[in-house]
Amino acid sequence: MLITKQVAMEFGGLTAVTDFSITVENGEIVGLIGPNGAGKTTVFNVITGVYAPTRGEILLDGKRITGKPPHLIAKAGIARTFQNIRLFHEMTVLENILAACTLRERPRLFESVLHLPSYLKKERKAHEFARELLESVGLLDNADDNAVSLPYGKQRRLELVRALATEPAILLLDEPAAGMNPQESQELMDFILKIRDQFKISILLIEHHMQVVMGICTRLYVLDYGITIAEGTPAEIQRNQKVIDAYLGVE
């Protein structure tokens, strides 16, 4: 579903990522781990078009998306969440989802101004889709609540669902378990597995919470100072001496 080939990202004289190559198969959950400052979020920003890579190639479902702007990459089928929750604070839970729905079917200006039947049909379809999404993840009862009034765990879930509303082929999650207690982390793991199976999507995630990473990922890539130092299954990564020295440490 997603392939990067020898992607590099340089900022002036600073090389943030060097020759980063990854594959994410259909329906797979892949983890990207490493110390703070290793270049993980830079990789996400390159894949989603925030940065154009200095060199290398990115393919989504076999099609080249290297250097395309974020809105075209989102339309191509990549959605993401962020380390810090970025909900639309002045909008309700339902309105946050509806905002994402416009990526796939945006009414034309004259349709909106004149309230033509085609506009009303699109609006009705978007509302139905948004409510179905919220119901499927247990947030329908909060549809009319202000987004920032939700508890932290539900805000994280809402941001995830808003990304799903763009109907992606692959979802990029940037530290989804940040700030969560053990119970919330377990609920998040169950939730990620549920949406992977329910929506038939692939997932690439950055996470420091090893219980989450080892619990749901089929494969892991490890970055250190922008360089991939290891890749493999969770069990292989836990035994890798380079990873232990650079990141995991010992008891």
TORTITI-981448 format. One record per atom (N, C-alpha, C, O): y, x, z; residue in one letter. Coordinates in pm, whole numbers, plus 50000, padded with zeros to 5 digits. Layout:
BEGIN
YXZA ...
END
This chain:
BEGIN
498795008150000M 500005000050000M 501265008550000M 502215005849927M 501255019050084L 502415028050091L 501945042450080L 500995046650147L 502605050049994I 502315064249979I 503625071949976I 504545068349903I 503705082550055T 504815092050040T 504205105450000T 503175109650053T 504865112049906K 504365124749855K 505395135749878K 506435136049812K 505095144749971Q 505905156649997Q 507385153350010Q 508245159849951Q 507665143150090V 509055138850112V 509755148550206V 509215152450309V 510965152550169A 511795161050253A 513175154850267A 513665148350175A 513795156850384M 515145151750409M 515965162650475M 515655167250585M 517025166750405E 517885177250455E 519295171850474E 519795164050393E 519935176050583F 521325172650610F 522115185650616F 522145192350720F 522745189250505G 523425202050501G 522395213150516G 521475214350435G 522565221450619G 521625232350642G 520475228650732G 519625237050761G 520435215850779L 519385211450870L 518295204150794L 518565194550722L 517065208650809T 515925201750750T 515275193050856T 514675198050951T 515425179750841A 514905170350940A 513435167050917A 512685164851012A 513025166750790V 511625163550754V 511215172750640V 511975174750545V 510005178150648T 509505187450547T 508165182750492T 507215180850568T 508095180950361D 506825177950292D 505995167450364D 504815169650393D 506605155950392F 505905145250463F 505115136750364F 505675130650274F 503805136550382S 502915128650296S 502065119550383S 501465123850481S 502025106750345I 501295096850425I 500725086250332I 501285083550226I 499625080150372T 499105068450303T 498855057450406T 498365060050516T 499195045150370V 498895033450452V 498165023550363V 498725018650265V 496925020550397E 496105011550315E 496414996950348E 497064993850448E 495924988050261N 496084973750284N 495474969750419N 494334973150447N 496234962550500G 495734957450627G 495564967750736G 494994964750841G 496034979950713E 495854990750810E 497034991650905E 498174988550868E 496764995951029I 497824998951125I 497805013951148I 496845019451202I 498875020651107V 498975035151115V 500105038851210V 501175032951206V 499855048651296G 500855053151392G 501505066251350G 500855074851291G 502785067551380L 503535079851358L 504085084251494L 504965077651550L 503565095251547I 503935099351681I 504465113751679I 504335120951580I 505055117651793G 505585131151807G 506725131351906G 507205120751946G 507165143151946P 508235144252045P 509545138151995P 509705135951875P 510475135452086N 511815131052048N 512445141551958N 512345153551984N 513105136951852G 513745146251760G 512815152151657G 513185161451585G 511575146951650A 510595152651555A 510845148251412A 510305154351319A 511665137851391G 511955133051256G 511335119751222G 511345115651105G 510785112751322K 510065100251295K 510985089351241K 510675083051140K 512115087151308T 513035076651261T 513665080551128T 513965071851047T 513865093451106T 514365098050976T 513385094050865T 513805089950757T 512085095350891V 511075091050795V 511235076150764V 511215072150647V 511405068050867F 511615053750846F 512875051150764F 512865042750674F 513935058450794N 515195056450720N 515065060450573N 515705054450487N 514245070450545V 514005074450406V 513165063850334V 513475060150221V 512115059250400I 511245049150337I 511995036350308I 511765030050204I 512905032250398T 513615019550382T 514945020750308T 515685010950298T 515255032750256G 516425034150170G 517725037050240G 518765037850174G 517705038750371V 518945042450442V 519395056250395V 520585058650375V 518435065450378Y 518695078550321Y 517905080050191Y 516785075150181Y 518505086650093A 517755090649974A 517145104350002A 517875113450040A 515845105949985P 515215118750020P 515745130149934P 516095128249817P 515795142049993T 516205153949918T 515215156849806T 515605161049697T 513945154749834R 512915156149731R 511685148149776R 511605143549890R 510745146549684G 509545138849715G 509565125249650G 510525121549582G 508505117749671E 508325104749605E 507735094749702E 506905098149786E 508185082149689I 507685071149773I 507195060049681I 507925055649592I 505975055449704L 505385044849623L 504985033149712L 504375034949817L 505345021149669L 504925008949737L 504045001049642L 504504996549537L 502784999349679D 501824992249595D 501824997849452D 501744990449354D 501925011049444G 501865017849314G 503175018849239G 503235025249133G 504255012649292K 505545012849223K 506515022149295K 506605022049418K 507245030149219R 508155040049274R 509405033249332R 510085025749263R 509695035949459I 510895030249522I 511815041249575I 512775038349646I 511545053549541T 512315064949591T 513795063349561T 514195061549446T 514635064149667G 516075064049650G 516705050549624G 517925049749608G 515915039849621K 516505026549600K 517265022149726K 516925026549836K 518275013549710P 519045008949828P 518194999749916P 517214993949870P 518584998450044P 517764990750140P 517454976450098P 516344971650120P 518434969350037H 518174955350004H 517114953849895H 516364944149895H 517064963349803L 516034962849698L 514664966749753L 513644961349711L 514654976049847I 513384979849910I 512854968349994I 511644965949997I 513754961250062A 513334949350139A 512754938850045A 511734932650076A 513404936649931K 512884927049835K 511544931549777K 510694923249744K 511364944649766A 510094949849712A 508934947349808A 507784946749766A 509264945949940G 508184942550034G 508084951050159G 507034951250223G 509164958150195I 509154965950319I 510184960250416I 511364958950383I 509734956850536A 510634952050641A 510484961250762A 509464968050776A 511514961450850R 511454970450965R 512124964251086R 512914954851076R 511784969951202T 512514967151325T 513104980451372T 512854990951313T 513894979951481F 514634991751525F 514324995151670F 513804986851745F 514645007651708Q 514455011851847Q 515215002751941Q 514664997952041Q 516485000451910N 517304991351988N 517324977751918N 517594976951798N 517034967251993I 516944953851934I 518254950251863I 519324951451922I 518154946051740R 519344942651661R 519284928251613R 519204925551493R 519344919051707L 519404904851673L 520854901051644L 521784908151682L 521034889651576F 522364884051557F 522734876451684F 522254865351707F 523584882451766H 523814877651903H 524424863751910H 524124856152002H 525274860351814E 525984847451821E 525194836251756E 525704825151741E 523974838951717M 523174828951647M 521974824951731M 521534832251819M 521444813251701T 520254808451772T 519014815751721T 519064823351624T 517914813151788V 516634818951745V 516304814451603V 515934822651519V 516444801551576L 516154796251443L 517074802251338L 516634805751229L 518354803551369E 519324808951273E 519024823551240E 519244827851127E 518514831151337N 518114844951310N 517024845451204N 517034854051116N 516074836151214I 514984835751116I 515504831150979I 515124836550876I 516364821050980L 516914815850854L 517704826550779L 517694826850656L 518394835250854A 519154845950789A 518224855050709A 518594859650601A 517034857550761A 516074865950690A 515474858750570A 515134865050470A 515344845550580C 514744837850471C 515564838650342C 515024837050233C 516874841250354T 517724841550234T 517384853250142T 517804853350026T 516654863050192L 516274874250106L 515434869649988L 515574874849877L 514574859850011R 513654855249907R 514244843949822R 513954843049702R 515054835349882E 515564823849806E 516964820349854E 517154812149944E 517944826749792R 519344824649829R 519964814249736R 519934815949614R 520544803449791P 521194793449706P 522394799449632P 523084808149686P 522634794849510R 523824799249437R 525074793149501R 524994782849569R 526204799549478L 527454795249542L 527794780849506L 528144772949594L 527704777349378F 528084763849337F 527134753349394F 527524742049422F 525864757249411E 524904748049474E 525304745049618E 525244733649663E 525724755549689S 526094754049829S 527364745749844S 527434736649927S 528374748849762V 529664741949772V 529514727149740V 530084718649807V 528744724149637L 528594710249593L 527444702849661L 527244690949639L 526684710149745H 525524704249813H 524604696949714H 524204685449735H 524284704149607L 523404698449506L 521994696549560L 521614703049658L 521214687849498P 519834685849543P 519024698749549P 518184700449637P 519284707949455S 518554720649456S 518874728649581S 517994735249637S 520134728049626Y 520524734949750Y 519844728649871Y 519304735649956Y 519854715349877L 519244708249989L 517734710949996L 517164712050104L 517114711949878K 515674714849873K 515384728749928K 514434730650004K 516214738649890K 516024752249939K 516264753050089K 515534760050160K 517274745850137E 517574745650280E 516414739650359E 516014744950463E 515894728650311R 514784721850378R 513544730750380R 512844731650481R 513284737350267K 512134746350258K 512274758050356K 511304761950421K 513484763650366A 513724774850457A 513544770650602A 512954778050681A 514054758850638H 513904753950775H 512444751750811H 512004755150920H 511694745950717E 510274743550742E 509524756750762E 508704757950852E 509824766550676F 509164779650684F 509524786550816F 508654792150882F 510804786050854A 511254792550977A 510594786351099A 510164793451190A 510504773251102R 509874766451217R 508374769151223R 507814770651331R 507734769851107E 506304773351105E 506084787451163E 505154789751240E 506964796751124L 506864810251177L 507024810451328L 506234816651399L 508044803551377L 508294803351521L 507144796751596L 506764801251705L 506594786351539E 505464779551604E 504244788751609E 503514788851708E 504034796551504S 502844805051497S 502884816251600S 501844821851634S 504074819551651V 504194830451750V 504664825451886V 505034833451972V 504664812251904G 504984806652034G 506454806652070G 506804806752188G 507344806551970L 508774806551998L 509484793751953L 510714792951959L 508714783851907L 509354771751855L 510154764451963L 511194758651933L 509684764752087D 510414758152196D 511764764652222D 512634758652285D 511944776852174N 513204784152193N 514094783752069N 515094790852063N 513744775451971A 514434775751841A 515934774151853A 516684780551779A 516394765751945D 517824762951957D 518514771352065D 519704769652090D 517774780352128D 518364789252229D 519134800452161D 518784804852051D 520194805152228N 520874816952178N 519914828852184N 519194830552282N 519894836952079A 518904847652067A 518944857252186A 517904861552234A 520144860752234V 520254870652342V 519984864652479V 519964871852579V 519774851452486S 519434845352614S 517944846452645S 517514843552756S 517144850752545L 515704851952564L 515384863852654L 516144873552657L 514264863252728P 513804875152800P 513544886452703P 513334884252583P 513544898752755Y 513424910652671Y 512194910252580Y 512284913152460Y 511044906552636G 509814906152556G 509914896452440G 509414899352331G 510544884952463K 510694875052356K 511714879452252K 511584876152135K 512734887052295Q 513684892452198Q 512984902052103Q 513224901951982Q 512104910452159R 511334919652075R 510474911751976R 510384915251858R 509854901152026R 509004892951940R 509814886251831R 509374885351716R 511004881451866L 511874874951767L 512274884651657L 512284881051539L 512614897051694E 512994906851593E 511834909451496E 512034911051376E 510634909751551L 509444911551470L 509254899851374L 508954901651256L 509434887851427V 509244875851344V 510324874951237V 510054870551125V 511544878951271R 512614878951170R 512264888251054R 512524884950938R 511664899651085A 511204908650979A 510114901950896A 510104903250773A 509214894750961L 508144887750889L 508694876950796L 508074873650695L 509864871350829A 510444860650748A 510864865450610A 511074857250521A 510964878550591T 511264883850458T 510004884750372T 510064888950256T 508864880750430E 507564880750361E 507204894650308E 506994896350188E 507134904550398P 506864918250355P 505384920650327P 504514913150370P 505134931350253A 503764936250234A 503414946450341A 502254948050378A 504454953350392I 504254963150498I 505414962250596I 506564960450557I 505084963550723L 506054962250831L 506174975550904L 505174981250946L 507404980550919L 507664993050989L 508254989851126L 509324983851135L 507564993751231L 507994990651368L 508425003551438L 507625012851453L 509685004051481D 510225016051545D 510255013951696D 511145007151749D 509285019651765E 509125018751911E 509165004251962E 510025000952044E 508254995851916P 508274981751958P 507994979752106P 508404969552162P 507324989252172A 506994987552315A 508024993952407A 507824994452528A 509134998752351A 510155005252434A 510674995652541A 511054984352510A 510695000152666G 511224992252776G 510284981652831G 510684973852917G 509054981352783M 508104971052828M 507234976152942M 506904987952949M 506874966953031N 505944970353138N 504514969353083N 504324964752971N 503504973553161P 502114973653110P 501634960153058P 500944959452956P 501974949353128Q 501524936153083Q 502184932452950Q 501524927252860Q 503494935052938E 504204932052813E 503654940652699E 503564936052585E 503304953052731S 502744961952628S 501404956752576S 501134957252456S 500574951652667Q 499294945952626Q 499494933652541Q 498794931652441Q 500454925252580E 500764913152502E 501274917052363E 500964910552264E 502064927852357L 502564932552228L 501424937252139L 501404934252020L 500474944552196M 499324949052119M 498584937352058M 498244937451940M 498324927252140D 497634915252091D 498444908451981D 497884903451883D 499764908351999F 500654901751903F 500654909151769F 500594902751663F 500704922451773I 500714930251649I 499404928351572I 499404926651450I 498284928551644L 496994926251579L 496924912151519L 496374910151411L 497504902451590K 497494888651542K 498284887351412K 497814881151317K 499494893151408I 500304891451288I 499724899451171I 499854895351056I 499074910751200R 498414918251093R 497354909651025R 497254909050903R 496554902851109D 495464894651056D 495974881650994D 495494877450889D 496964875451059Q 497454862451013Q 498244863550883Q 498114855150795Q 499064874150872F 499944875350756F 499424885350651F 500064887450548F 498274891350679K 497634900350583K 498564911550540K 498744914050420K 499164918350636I 500104928950604I 499624942250661I 498744942750747I 500234953050612S 500004966250667S 501134969350765S 502224963850754S 500854978150861I 501854981550962I 501894996650983I 500865003150998I 503105002050983L 503345015951019L 504265015851139L 505345010051134L 503845022251249L 504655021451370L 504905035051433L 504045043851433L 506115036351487I 506485047551572I 506365042751715I 506865032051749I 505725050651800E 505565046151939E 505255057952030E 504465066751995E 505895058152147H 505595068252249H 504575063252350H 503975071052424H 504375050152353H 503455044152450H 502035046352401H 501565039352311H 501335056152459M 500025060052407M 498975049152420M 498045048652339M 499105040552521Q 498145029452533Q 498225020452410Q 497195015852360Q 499435017952363V 499625009552244V 499105016752120V 498345011052042V 499505029252104V 499115036851984V 497595038151974V 497015035351869V 496975042352082M 495535044552080M 494755031452074M 493595031152031M 495395020652117G 494705007852124G 494655000051994G 493734992151974G 495625002251903I 495674993851783I 495665001651652I 495394995751548I 495955014551654C 496045022151528C 494675026951481C 493835031151561C 494475026151351T 493245031451293T 493385046451265T 492405053951275T 494595050751229R 494875064851202R 496255068451256R 497115059851274R 496445081451281L 497715086351333L 498175098551254L 497365106651209L 499495099651238Y 500135111751188Y 501035116951299Y 501675109051369Y 501075130151316V 501865136251423V 502915145451363V 502595154651288V 504175142851397L 505295151151351L 505785159951464L 505795155851581L 506205172051430D 506855180951526D 507875189251448D 507515196551357D 509145188051485Y 510225194751413Y 510165191951263Y 510385200851181Y 509865179351229G 509875175151089G 508665179051009G 508595176150890G 507685185551073I 506485190151004I 505275182251054I 505125180251174I 504415177950963T 503185171151001T 502195181451054T 501725190150980T 501875180451184I 500965190351242I 499545185151255I 498625192951281I 499345172051237A 497985166651247A 497935152651190A 498935145551186A 496755148751147E 496485134851110E 495005132051136E 494165141051127E 494705119451169G 493315116051196G 493215103451279G 494205096451300G 492015100551326T 491805088951411T 492395091651549T 492655103251582T 492605081351630P 493105083551765P 492255093551845P 492795102051915P 490925092451833A 490045101651906A 490245115951860A 490255125151942A 490395118051729E 490605131451676E 491945137251722E 492035149051755E 492965128851722I 494295133351763I 494305137351911I 494955147151949I 493605129751994Q 493565132752138Q 492905146252166Q 493175152452268Q 492035150752075R 491325163452094R 492005175152023R 491605186652040R 493045172051943N 493675182451862N 494565191351949N 495495186452013N 494275204251952Q 494985213452042Q 496465214652007Q 497315215752096Q 496795214351877K 498205215051837K 498985203151891K 500125204651937K 498375191351886V 499035179251935V 499165179652088V 500185175652143V 498135184252153I 498175185552299I 499305194852342I 500045191852435I 499435206152274D 500465215852308D 501865210552279D 502785212652357D 502015203752165A 503355199552122A 503805186452183A 505005183952196A 502835177752220Y 503245164052254Y 502465157752368Y 503065153452466Y 501155157152358L 500385149352455L 500345156152592L 500405149452695L 500225169552594G 500105176452720G 498715174352780G 497835168352718G 498525179452903V 497235178252971V 497455172253108V 498545173053164V 496385166353163E 496475160653297E 496575171753399E 496665169053519E 
END
